[in-house]
Amino acid sequence: MKRPETIEPTAAIEPAAVSPRLHRIVEIDALRGFALCGILPANVLVMSGLDGLSGGSAGPTASGLDQVAHWLVMALVQTKFYLLFSFLFGYSFTLQMGAAERDGAPFAPRMLRRLLGLFVLGALHAVLLYPGDILTTYALLGLILLAARAVDPARMWRAALRVYGVVAGLYLLLGAAVALVDTGEGDEGLAASAASAAELTTAYRGGPADVVRANMDAWSDILVGLLMMGGMVVAAFLAGFVAGRRRLLADTGTPERTARLRRVCLWGLAVGLPGGVLMAAGTVGPLGARWEIPAFILGMLTAPALSAAYASGLLLWFTTPRGARLAARLAPAGRMALTNYLAQSVVMALVFTGYGAALYGRVGAAAVLGGTLLFYGFQLAASAWLMSRHRLGPVERLLRAVTLWGRPAPGG
């Protein structure tokens, strides 16, 4: 009997025999399912036209409830789940290496095909649905892991810390410059921003061709974002790879691992929560526009701490009876996370762009967030149903065929 494959939007785990490792794999699947829940509200801010609003504006109604909803997403969600997925990518990379070894297959060609498949899927996703795609980013930066896979875990951990340190130093310099230097844009800068936002709104409320053009026009901004976030993603990749090589997420119920997870959770909350609050205060309010970029940078630099707190806290909870039931509900969504990730974008495009209802910029943050939570609940139910009948989600099946250069085993 084979253990169903567990898949995130960026890496697959080959089937493993039912063994004591089963519980650990369920936990990792559940972490992916949880990360999927966080990716959705972060992405929907962009696709609904709410991203970038500041000074307490949270949509057309700007009600108090809208402001609270927008503020909470910025404080607790933004950038945190992107990095959690990055960590899980690095962790799953080691499992892919083990799968190739068990199959007696060379790892590098298999992973190169997988990364190429992810890149093609991501490019189509970015053009047709959502320009903030993560698959292309992971496919490109995944080449770094492929090249460094033979490095000793201790050296790789030091490399992760160095990458983070360099990125943090550059970000802090940028934040200080923005806070201390008057850009001189004044009313002209605000008028240009308003004109750009109006043009984007018109495009996303237009026809499908307008939507595609707007997505392609956003690529320059996405490239800048990749350059800014790329270092953080690479550091998370390396940290996840080290965790996988050292099996740090295995046997989480042992006293030693429990104590470690508790320390990580407490320190992560102590560092990450203030950073998240600062990020929300700068991007949504009450801090002024001058502090928006510095506050966002500080929030981004502390985001890995909150990501670690989320992961360690959940892993601790999964060892309890209630937590185990939660893990069982989240795991099916994590097993077909690539399908779910793309499905989220399809639904958001139908709701907010000219592909469907064209509600871009017309819905407040509270309604948007409530709708995303309802849709995620539907995804949990649909994933449980599909995974009770199939080994793979539909997009996972396609990507696995590319990875193995053939059809998945029968019963997938």
Phi, psi and chi 1 to 4 in degrees:
 res  aa     phi    psi   chi1   chi2   chi3   chi4
   1 MET       -  134.2  179.3  178.5  179.1      -
   2 LYS  -104.5  144.2  -65.9  -70.2 -173.7 -179.8
   3 ARG   -77.6  129.0  164.7   65.8  168.3   89.5
   4 PRO   -56.8  146.4  -24.3   33.7      -      -
   5 GLU   -65.8  140.5 -174.9  178.1   81.9      -
   6 THR  -109.7  130.4   55.0      -      -      -
   7 ILE  -135.1  137.2  -62.3  179.4      -      -
   8 GLU  -108.5  175.9   60.4  171.4  -58.1      -
   9 PRO   -64.8   -4.6  -25.8   34.8      -      -
  10 THR  -130.6  -13.1   52.0      -      -      -
  11 ALA  -159.3  148.8      -      -      -      -
  12 ALA  -111.9  151.5      -      -      -      -
  13 ILE  -110.1  126.6  -54.6  170.6      -      -
  14 GLU   -68.3  157.0  -63.9  -60.3  -42.6      -
  15 PRO   -56.8  138.0  -22.9   32.5      -      -
  16 ALA  -123.0  147.8      -      -      -      -
  17 ALA   -66.4  148.9      -      -      -      -
  18 VAL   -63.6  124.9  175.0      -      -      -
  19 SER  -161.6 -175.7   69.5      -      -      -
  20 PRO   -58.4  -18.8  -28.4   36.1      -      -
  21 ARG   -71.5  -15.2  -63.5  177.7   59.7 -158.1
  22 LEU   -56.4  -45.1  176.7   62.0      -      -
  23 HIS   -62.8  -40.5 -179.7   61.2      -      -
  24 ARG   -62.8  -41.9  176.4 -176.2   65.9   84.5
  25 ILE   -65.3  -38.9  -66.4  176.5      -      -
  26 VAL   -59.7  -40.4  169.2      -      -      -
  27 GLU   -63.4  -42.3  -69.6  175.6  -23.3      -
  28 ILE   -66.3  -42.2  -58.7  -56.2      -      -
  29 ASP   -57.0  -42.4  -74.2  -18.5      -      -
  30 ALA   -65.9  -37.6      -      -      -      -
  31 LEU   -61.4  -39.6  -79.1 -179.1      -      -
  32 ARG   -65.0  -41.0  -70.1 -164.6 -166.0   94.6
  33 GLY   -61.5  -39.4      -      -      -      -
  34 PHE   -66.4  -43.3  172.7   71.7      -      -
  35 ALA   -62.4  -36.6      -      -      -      -
  36 LEU   -60.3  -38.0 -172.0   70.6      -      -
  37 CYS   -63.7  -35.5  177.9      -      -      -
  38 GLY   -79.6  -31.1      -      -      -      -
  39 ILE   -62.7  -37.3  -72.9  -71.5      -      -
  40 LEU   -61.6  -54.7  179.2   55.1      -      -
  41 PRO   -64.6  -30.8   19.1  -30.3      -      -
  42 ALA   -65.6  -43.7      -      -      -      -
  43 ASN   -72.0  -34.5  -71.5   -9.7      -      -
  44 VAL   -69.3  -24.6   80.1      -      -      -
  45 LEU   -59.5  -38.2  -75.1 -175.8      -      -
  46 VAL   -74.4  -49.6  178.2      -      -      -
  47 MET   -71.1  -21.1  -66.1 -163.2   71.3      -
  48 SER   -90.5   -7.3   65.4      -      -      -
  49 GLY    88.9   11.6      -      -      -      -
  50 LEU   -91.5  -20.0  -66.2  171.6      -      -
  51 ASP   -64.9  136.6 -174.7   58.5      -      -
  52 GLY    93.8  -11.6      -      -      -      -
  53 LEU   -71.5  136.7  -63.5  175.9      -      -
  54 SER  -134.2 -179.3   60.4      -      -      -
  55 GLY    65.5   25.6      -      -      -      -
  56 GLY    90.0   -3.7      -      -      -      -
  57 SER   -75.2  131.5  179.0      -      -      -
  58 ALA  -136.5   32.6      -      -      -      -
  59 GLY   128.4 -177.5      -      -      -      -
  60 PRO   -64.4  -32.9   20.9  -32.2      -      -
  61 THR   -85.9  -29.2   59.3      -      -      -
  62 ALA    51.3   38.7      -      -      -      -
  63 SER   -74.8  166.7   69.1      -      -      -
  64 GLY   -60.3  -38.2      -      -      -      -
  65 LEU   -65.9  -38.8 -171.5   58.6      -      -
  66 ASP   -62.4  -43.6  -72.5  -33.1      -      -
  67 GLN   -63.1  -42.0  -66.5  178.3   29.4      -
  68 VAL   -63.9  -43.9  169.6      -      -      -
  69 ALA   -61.6  -46.8      -      -      -      -
  70 HIS   -63.5  -42.3 -165.5 -178.7      -      -
  71 TRP   -62.0  -43.1 -161.9   92.9      -      -
  72 LEU   -66.0  -39.6  -72.2  174.2      -      -
  73 VAL   -63.4  -42.8  171.8      -      -      -
  74 MET   -66.2  -38.0  -66.0  -56.6  -60.3      -
  75 ALA   -75.3  -40.4      -      -      -      -
  76 LEU  -108.1  -15.7  -57.6  177.2      -      -
  77 VAL  -118.8  -49.6  173.4      -      -      -
  78 GLN   -54.6  126.0 -169.9   75.0  -28.6      -
  79 THR    71.7  -19.6   71.5      -      -      -
  80 LYS   -69.3  -42.6  -72.9   74.9  172.7  174.9
  81 PHE   -82.1  -27.8  -70.7   85.9      -      -
  82 TYR   -57.7  -44.1 -169.2   90.1      -      -
  83 LEU   -72.6  -32.7  -66.7  174.7      -      -
  84 LEU   -63.7  -42.5  179.6   54.8      -      -
  85 PHE   -62.1  -37.7  -96.4  123.0      -      -
  86 SER   -63.1  -43.5  -57.8      -      -      -
  87 PHE   -60.2  -44.8  175.1   86.3      -      -
  88 LEU   -66.8  -30.7  -69.1  171.7      -      -
  89 PHE   -61.1  -48.4  178.0   87.6      -      -
  90 GLY   -62.0  -40.1      -      -      -      -
  91 TYR   -63.5  -46.1 -170.4   93.2      -      -
  92 SER   -68.1  -25.2  -64.2      -      -      -
  93 PHE   -57.8  -40.4 -159.7   94.3      -      -
  94 THR   -68.3  -32.4   64.2      -      -      -
  95 LEU   -71.3  -35.5  -60.2  176.0      -      -
  96 GLN   -63.7  -39.4  -87.0  -79.2   16.1      -
  97 MET   -60.6  -44.3  -69.2  171.8   61.4      -
  98 GLY   -63.7  -37.5      -      -      -      -
  99 ALA   -64.9  -42.7      -      -      -      -
 100 ALA   -63.2  -39.0      -      -      -      -
 101 GLU   -64.9  -42.0 -176.7  178.0   -3.7      -
 102 ARG   -64.0  -35.1  -71.2 -166.5  -57.7  -87.0
 103 ASP   -80.2   -8.5  -66.9  -15.2      -      -
 104 GLY    68.9   27.8      -      -      -      -
 105 ALA  -110.1  146.1      -      -      -      -
 106 PRO   -64.4  133.2   20.6  -29.9      -      -
 107 PHE   -76.6  -43.4  174.4   69.5      -      -
 108 ALA   -58.6  -49.1      -      -      -      -
 109 PRO   -61.8  -38.8  -22.6   34.1      -      -
 110 ARG   -62.0  -46.5  174.8 -177.6  -73.0 -165.6
 111 MET   -70.6  -35.7 -179.1   52.7   68.5      -
 112 LEU   -61.2  -41.4  -76.7  172.4      -      -
 113 ARG   -64.2  -39.5  -72.2 -166.8  -63.0  -92.3
 114 ARG   -65.2  -45.3 -177.3  167.0 -167.5   80.0
 115 LEU   -63.5  -37.7  -66.1  177.0      -      -
 116 LEU   -64.4  -43.4  177.0   60.3      -      -
 117 GLY   -60.5  -42.7      -      -      -      -
 118 LEU   -62.4  -40.6  -78.6  172.0      -      -
 119 PHE   -63.5  -44.4 -176.4   85.1      -      -
 120 VAL   -63.8  -45.6  171.9      -      -      -
 121 LEU   -59.3  -43.7  -79.2  173.5      -      -
 122 GLY   -65.5  -39.3      -      -      -      -
 123 ALA   -63.8  -43.9      -      -      -      -
 124 LEU   -63.5  -41.1  -67.2  173.0      -      -
 125 HIS   -59.9  -44.7  179.8 -135.8      -      -
 126 ALA   -67.3  -37.0      -      -      -      -
 127 VAL   -75.8  -44.9  170.6      -      -      -
 128 LEU   -89.1  -31.5  -61.0  175.8      -      -
 129 LEU  -123.1  -61.6  -62.1  172.9      -      -
 130 TYR  -140.8  112.3  176.6   51.3      -      -
 131 PRO   -67.6  -17.1   23.3  -33.1      -      -
 132 GLY   -85.6   30.2      -      -      -      -
 133 ASP   -54.1  142.7  167.6   75.9      -      -
 134 ILE  -102.3  -14.9   63.5  172.2      -      -
 135 LEU   -67.9  -41.8  -58.7  179.6      -      -
 136 THR   -64.3  -39.9   51.0      -      -      -
 137 THR   -61.0  -47.1  -60.5      -      -      -
 138 TYR   -66.8  -36.2  -76.8   10.6      -      -
 139 ALA   -64.0  -43.0      -      -      -      -
 140 LEU   -70.6  -49.1  -68.6  172.5      -      -
 141 LEU   -73.5  -19.1  -62.4 -178.4      -      -
 142 GLY   -63.6  -21.9      -      -      -      -
 143 LEU   -63.0  -27.8  -65.8  172.0      -      -
 144 ILE   -65.6  -44.9  -63.7  175.1      -      -
 145 LEU   -62.3  -40.4  -88.2 -177.3      -      -
 146 LEU   -60.8  -41.3 -176.3   61.9      -      -
 147 ALA   -71.9  -29.6      -      -      -      -
 148 ALA  -103.6   12.6      -      -      -      -
 149 ARG   -65.2  -22.1   65.2 -172.4 -175.3  -82.8
 150 ALA   -89.6   -2.2      -      -      -      -
 151 VAL   -69.6  142.4  174.2      -      -      -
 152 ASP   -59.8  138.6  177.6   78.3      -      -
 153 PRO   -55.0  -37.6  -27.2   34.6      -      -
 154 ALA   -63.5  -43.0      -      -      -      -
 155 ARG   -67.1  -36.6  -69.8 -178.2   59.2 -166.8
 156 MET   -67.7  -36.9 -170.8  168.9  -74.4      -
 157 TRP   -64.0  -42.4  174.5 -114.8      -      -
 158 ARG   -63.5  -37.0  -69.7 -166.7  -65.1  -90.1
 159 ALA   -64.8  -39.4      -      -      -      -
 160 ALA   -61.5  -42.8      -      -      -      -
 161 LEU   -65.5  -38.9  -66.5  177.7      -      -
 162 ARG   -66.8  -42.8  -68.5 -169.3 -173.7  102.0
 163 VAL   -60.3  -46.6  169.7      -      -      -
 164 TYR   -61.6  -41.5  174.5   81.8      -      -
 165 GLY   -62.1  -43.5      -      -      -      -
 166 VAL   -64.2  -46.4  170.5      -      -      -
 167 VAL   -61.9  -43.3  170.5      -      -      -
 168 ALA   -61.4  -42.3      -      -      -      -
 169 GLY   -62.0  -44.0      -      -      -      -
 170 LEU   -64.3  -42.3  -66.6  174.4      -      -
 171 TYR   -63.2  -42.3  -76.4  173.8      -      -
 172 LEU   -65.0  -38.4  -70.1  173.4      -      -
 173 LEU   -63.1  -42.7  -72.9  174.8      -      -
 174 LEU   -62.9  -45.4  174.5   61.9      -      -
 175 GLY   -61.7  -41.4      -      -      -      -
 176 ALA   -65.1  -39.6      -      -      -      -
 177 ALA   -64.4  -42.5      -      -      -      -
 178 VAL   -65.8  -38.9  171.8      -      -      -
 179 ALA   -72.1  -32.2      -      -      -      -
 180 LEU   -96.8  -22.7  -63.3  175.0      -      -
 181 VAL  -104.7  129.4  177.0      -      -      -
 182 ASP   -79.0  119.0 -175.0    0.0      -      -
 183 THR   -72.4  -19.9   61.2      -      -      -
 184 GLY    75.1   12.9      -      -      -      -
 185 GLU   -69.7  -42.9  -69.7 -177.6  -11.4      -
 186 GLY    55.5 -143.6      -      -      -      -
 187 ASP   -65.8  -31.6  -66.5  -22.8      -      -
 188 GLU   -64.4  -41.7  -67.0 -177.2    2.2      -
 189 GLY   -64.1  -41.6      -      -      -      -
 190 LEU   -64.8  -40.1  -67.1  175.8      -      -
 191 ALA   -64.6  -40.6      -      -      -      -
 192 ALA   -64.3  -40.5      -      -      -      -
 193 SER   -64.4  -41.4  -63.0      -      -      -
 194 ALA   -64.7  -39.7      -      -      -      -
 195 ALA   -65.9  -40.4      -      -      -      -
 196 SER   -64.5  -41.9  176.9      -      -      -
 197 ALA   -64.4  -39.2      -      -      -      -
 198 ALA   -65.6  -39.4      -      -      -      -
 199 GLU   -64.7  -41.0 -177.3  179.0  -12.2      -
 200 LEU   -65.6  -40.2 -165.0   62.2      -      -
 201 THR   -61.4  -44.6  -62.4      -      -      -
 202 THR   -60.5  -41.5  -60.2      -      -      -
 203 ALA   -64.8  -46.8      -      -      -      -
 204 TYR   -73.8  -17.4  -80.9  122.4      -      -
 205 ARG   -91.7   -2.6  -67.8  178.9 -175.7  175.3
 206 GLY   -83.9 -157.2      -      -      -      -
 207 GLY   -80.6  177.5      -      -      -      -
 208 PRO   -56.1  -38.4  -28.0   35.8      -      -
 209 ALA   -64.2  -37.1      -      -      -      -
 210 ASP   -65.0  -39.6  -62.9  -45.4      -      -
 211 VAL   -63.4  -45.7  173.8      -      -      -
 212 VAL   -62.6  -42.8  170.4      -      -      -
 213 ARG   -63.1  -41.0  -81.1 -165.1  -64.8  -90.3
 214 ALA   -64.3  -39.8      -      -      -      -
 215 ASN   -62.9  -42.3  -73.0  -17.9      -      -
 216 MET   -70.7  -34.8  -65.2 -178.3   68.1      -
 217 ASP   -65.2  -24.8  -71.1  -17.3      -      -
 218 ALA   -79.6   -6.0      -      -      -      -
 219 TRP   -61.5  -34.3  -80.0    5.7      -      -
 220 SER   -63.9  -41.3   58.9      -      -      -
 221 ASP   -66.5  -36.8  -66.0  -26.2      -      -
 222 ILE   -65.8  -37.7  -61.8  -57.1      -      -
 223 LEU   -63.4  -41.2  179.5   59.8      -      -
 224 VAL   -61.4  -42.8  172.1      -      -      -
 225 GLY   -62.2  -37.9      -      -      -      -
 226 LEU   -63.0  -42.3  171.3   60.4      -      -
 227 LEU   -64.4  -35.9  -66.6  175.2      -      -
 228 MET   -74.0  -44.3  -72.4 -168.1   64.8      -
 229 MET   -89.1  -13.9  -74.1  -65.3  -64.9      -
 230 GLY   -57.4  -42.3      -      -      -      -
 231 GLY   -63.2  -40.7      -      -      -      -
 232 MET   -65.1  -39.8  -60.8  -74.9  -74.9      -
 233 VAL   -65.0  -44.4  170.3      -      -      -
 234 VAL   -61.8  -42.9  169.5      -      -      -
 235 ALA   -60.0  -41.5      -      -      -      -
 236 ALA   -67.1  -39.9      -      -      -      -
 237 PHE   -54.7  -50.9  -82.5    4.6      -      -
 238 LEU   -64.6  -41.4  -62.1  177.6      -      -
 239 ALA   -63.6  -41.1      -      -      -      -
 240 GLY   -65.4  -38.5      -      -      -      -
 241 PHE   -62.3  -43.5 -173.0   91.4      -      -
 242 VAL   -62.1  -43.0  171.4      -      -      -
 243 ALA   -61.5  -37.9      -      -      -      -
 244 GLY   -69.4  -42.5      -      -      -      -
 245 ARG   -64.9  -34.4  -70.4  -75.9  -64.3  -86.7
 246 ARG   -94.5    2.4  -66.8  178.4  171.6  174.5
 247 ARG    52.7   45.4  -64.4  176.8   52.1   83.0
 248 LEU   -73.0  -19.7  -65.1 -178.4      -      -
 249 LEU   -97.4    3.0  -57.9 -173.2      -      -
 250 ALA   -89.4  154.2      -      -      -      -
 251 ASP    51.6   49.7  -56.5  -38.5      -      -
 252 THR   -70.9  -10.1   53.7      -      -      -
 253 GLY   -85.9   -5.8      -      -      -      -
 254 THR   -72.3  151.8   63.6      -      -      -
 255 PRO   -57.2  -41.0  -26.3   34.8      -      -
 256 GLU   -64.6  -46.2 -179.6 -177.7   -4.1      -
 257 ARG   -68.0  -37.5  -60.4  -69.0  171.3   85.8
 258 THR   -61.9  -44.2  -62.8      -      -      -
 259 ALA   -62.5  -40.6      -      -      -      -
 260 ARG   -64.3  -44.9  178.1 -172.4  -68.0  120.8
 261 LEU   -63.2  -37.4  -70.8  173.7      -      -
 262 ARG   -64.3  -42.3  -75.6  175.6  177.3  167.4
 263 ARG   -62.5  -44.6  -71.3 -166.1  -60.9  -88.8
 264 VAL   -62.5  -41.8  171.0      -      -      -
 265 CYS   -63.4  -47.0 -174.3      -      -      -
 266 LEU   -66.2  -47.1  -69.8  174.5      -      -
 267 TRP   -65.4  -38.1  -81.7  105.5      -      -
 268 GLY   -62.7  -42.6      -      -      -      -
 269 LEU   -66.3  -40.7  -69.6  173.2      -      -
 270 ALA   -63.3  -34.5      -      -      -      -
 271 VAL   -92.6  -43.0  173.9      -      -      -
 272 GLY   -75.2  -38.1      -      -      -      -
 273 LEU   -63.9  -48.3  -84.0  179.3      -      -
 274 PRO   -58.3  -37.7  -24.5   35.2      -      -
 275 GLY   -64.9  -39.8      -      -      -      -
 276 GLY   -65.8  -40.3      -      -      -      -
 277 VAL   -61.9  -42.5  168.0      -      -      -
 278 LEU   -64.4  -41.7 -175.5   60.2      -      -
 279 MET   -59.5  -45.4  175.5 -175.3  -79.3      -
 280 ALA   -66.1  -39.2      -      -      -      -
 281 ALA   -64.0  -33.9      -      -      -      -
 282 GLY   -81.8  -35.2      -      -      -      -
 283 THR   -91.8  -29.6   55.5      -      -      -
 284 VAL  -109.5  -38.8 -179.1      -      -      -
 285 GLY   142.3  159.6      -      -      -      -
 286 PRO   -97.2    0.9   33.9  -35.8      -      -
 287 LEU   -65.1  153.0  -63.1 -179.8      -      -
 288 GLY   -76.2  173.0      -      -      -      -
 289 ALA   -62.3  -28.2      -      -      -      -
 290 ARG   -62.0  -28.7 -179.7  179.2 -177.8 -178.9
 291 TRP   -98.9    4.4  -60.3  101.4      -      -
 292 GLU   -61.8  -51.5 -179.9  176.2   -5.5      -
 293 ILE   -69.0  -46.8  -67.0  178.6      -      -
 294 PRO   -58.4  -41.3  -25.4   34.8      -      -
 295 ALA   -66.5  -39.4      -      -      -      -
 296 PHE   -63.4  -42.4 -174.4   88.7      -      -
 297 ILE   -62.6  -46.3  -73.4  174.5      -      -
 298 LEU   -63.2  -38.6  -71.3  174.3      -      -
 299 GLY   -64.8  -37.9      -      -      -      -
 300 MET   -68.0  -38.6 -171.4  166.7   59.3      -
 301 LEU   -68.9  -27.7  -68.2  178.7      -      -
 302 THR   -93.5   -4.4   57.2      -      -      -
 303 ALA   -59.5  -39.1      -      -      -      -
 304 PRO   -58.2  -32.4  -25.8   35.0      -      -
 305 ALA   -65.1  -43.1      -      -      -      -
 306 LEU   -71.5  -35.3 -162.3   50.6      -      -
 307 SER   -59.5  -44.3  -59.6      -      -      -
 308 ALA   -64.6  -37.7      -      -      -      -
 309 ALA   -64.9  -42.8      -      -      -      -
 310 TYR   -59.1  -49.3  -70.8  156.9      -      -
 311 ALA   -64.8  -47.7      -      -      -      -
 312 SER   -67.1  -38.7   56.3      -      -      -
 313 GLY   -62.8  -42.6      -      -      -      -
 314 LEU   -66.5  -42.1  -82.0  175.0      -      -
 315 LEU   -61.3  -36.8  -71.8  171.2      -      -
 316 LEU   -64.4  -44.2  -74.3  170.8      -      -
 317 TRP   -66.6  -34.6 -166.6   11.9      -      -
 318 PHE   -63.0  -17.7  -69.5  160.9      -      -
 319 THR   -81.8   -7.7   61.6      -      -      -
 320 THR   -95.6  161.4   68.1      -      -      -
 321 PRO   -57.7  -46.0  -26.9   35.7      -      -
 322 ARG   -66.2  -39.9  -71.6 -174.1  179.1 -179.1
 323 GLY   -64.3  -36.5      -      -      -      -
 324 ALA   -64.7  -36.8      -      -      -      -
 325 ARG   -67.1  -39.5  -71.0 -166.8  -68.0  -89.0
 326 LEU   -63.1  -44.1  174.4   64.5      -      -
 327 ALA   -58.8  -40.3      -      -      -      -
 328 ALA   -64.7  -30.5      -      -      -      -
 329 ARG   -78.1  -34.3  -68.5 -172.4  178.8   95.5
 330 LEU   -80.7  -31.3  -68.8  172.7      -      -
 331 ALA   -59.0  -43.1      -      -      -      -
 332 PRO   -58.8  -38.8  -25.6   35.8      -      -
 333 ALA   -64.7  -36.0      -      -      -      -
 334 GLY   -70.5  -31.6      -      -      -      -
 335 ARG   -67.0  -30.0  -77.3  174.1   51.2 -163.9
 336 MET  -120.2   43.7   52.2  178.0  -72.1      -
 337 ALA   -66.7  -31.2      -      -      -      -
 338 LEU   -64.5  -46.3  177.2   54.1      -      -
 339 THR   -60.4  -44.8  -64.6      -      -      -
 340 ASN   -65.4  -40.1  -78.7  -37.6      -      -
 341 TYR   -60.1  -46.8  170.5   68.7      -      -
 342 LEU   -70.0  -35.9  -64.3  175.8      -      -
 343 ALA   -63.3  -37.2      -      -      -      -
 344 GLN   -57.7  -44.2  -71.5  174.9   -4.8      -
 345 SER   -67.5  -37.8  -66.9      -      -      -
 346 VAL   -60.4  -47.8  169.8      -      -      -
 347 VAL   -66.1  -43.3  170.4      -      -      -
 348 MET   -62.9  -38.3  -72.8 -172.0  -68.3      -
 349 ALA   -65.4  -39.8      -      -      -      -
 350 LEU   -66.2  -33.2  -69.6  174.3      -      -
 351 VAL   -80.7  -44.0  171.9      -      -      -
 352 PHE  -104.4  -13.7  -64.5  111.6      -      -
 353 THR  -115.9 -179.8   75.8      -      -      -
 354 GLY   -68.4   -4.2      -      -      -      -
 355 TYR   -65.9  -24.0  -72.3  131.5      -      -
 356 GLY  -147.0 -111.8      -      -      -      -
 357 ALA   -76.0  -17.9      -      -      -      -
 358 ALA    54.9   49.7      -      -      -      -
 359 LEU   -90.9   16.7  -65.7  179.9      -      -
 360 TYR   -56.4  123.5 -174.1   91.1      -      -
 361 GLY    74.2    7.5      -      -      -      -
 362 ARG  -109.8   -4.1  -69.7  174.4  167.1  146.6
 363 VAL  -122.7  136.6 -174.6      -      -      -
 364 GLY   -73.5  164.1      -      -      -      -
 365 ALA   -64.8  -36.2      -      -      -      -
 366 ALA   -64.1  -45.4      -      -      -      -
 367 ALA   -65.7  -39.4      -      -      -      -
 368 VAL   -62.0  -47.5  166.5      -      -      -
 369 LEU   -65.7  -41.1 -177.1   57.6      -      -
 370 GLY   -61.2  -41.1      -      -      -      -
 371 GLY   -65.3  -38.4      -      -      -      -
 372 THR   -65.6  -38.4   60.7      -      -      -
 373 LEU   -66.4  -39.7  -66.2  177.1      -      -
 374 LEU   -63.6  -42.3  -73.7  175.0      -      -
 375 PHE   -66.8  -38.3  179.3   65.4      -      -
 376 TYR   -63.9  -37.9 -179.6   69.8      -      -
 377 GLY   -59.3  -40.2      -      -      -      -
 378 PHE   -63.4  -41.1  167.7   79.2      -      -
 379 GLN   -62.5  -38.6  -74.1 -166.6  -56.7      -
 380 LEU   -60.4  -46.0  -73.5  179.9      -      -
 381 ALA   -65.7  -44.8      -      -      -      -
 382 ALA   -65.3  -38.5      -      -      -      -
 383 SER   -65.4  -41.5  -61.8      -      -      -
 384 ALA   -61.1  -41.4      -      -      -      -
 385 TRP   -65.4  -46.6 -175.2   83.7      -      -
 386 LEU   -67.1  -42.7  -78.9  170.0      -      -
 387 MET   -73.1  -16.3  -67.8  -63.8   94.7      -
 388 SER   -77.8  -12.3   68.3      -      -      -
 389 ARG  -118.4  -19.6  -68.7  161.3  174.1   78.7
 390 HIS  -136.2  154.7  -56.5  -80.1      -      -
 391 ARG   -80.7  -27.8  -65.7  177.5   60.2 -110.3
 392 LEU  -133.0  150.6  -58.2  172.3      -      -
 393 GLY   -74.8  166.0      -      -      -      -
 394 PRO   -62.0  -43.1   15.6  -27.9      -      -
 395 VAL   -74.1  -34.8 -174.5      -      -      -
 396 GLU   -61.4  -37.8  -75.3   79.5    4.0      -
 397 ARG   -62.3  -44.8  172.8 -175.3  -73.8  -88.0
 398 LEU   -62.3  -46.4  171.8   64.2      -      -
 399 LEU   -67.5  -35.4 -172.3   58.4      -      -
 400 ARG   -67.6  -36.3 -173.9  167.0 -173.5 -104.4
 401 ALA   -62.6  -39.2      -      -      -      -
 402 VAL   -66.2  -43.3  171.5      -      -      -
 403 THR   -60.7  -45.9  -58.2      -      -      -
 404 LEU   -90.6   -4.8  -57.6 -179.2      -      -
 405 TRP    55.5   48.9 -153.8 -114.6      -      -
 406 GLY   179.7 -179.5      -      -      -      -
 407 ARG   -79.6  144.7  -63.5 -179.3   60.0 -174.9
 408 PRO   -60.8  161.3  -21.2   32.5      -      -
 409 ALA   -60.4  151.1      -      -      -      -
 410 PRO   -55.0  146.8  -23.5   33.3      -      -
 411 GLY    92.5   -3.3      -      -      -      -
 412 GLY   -72.6      -      -      -      -      -
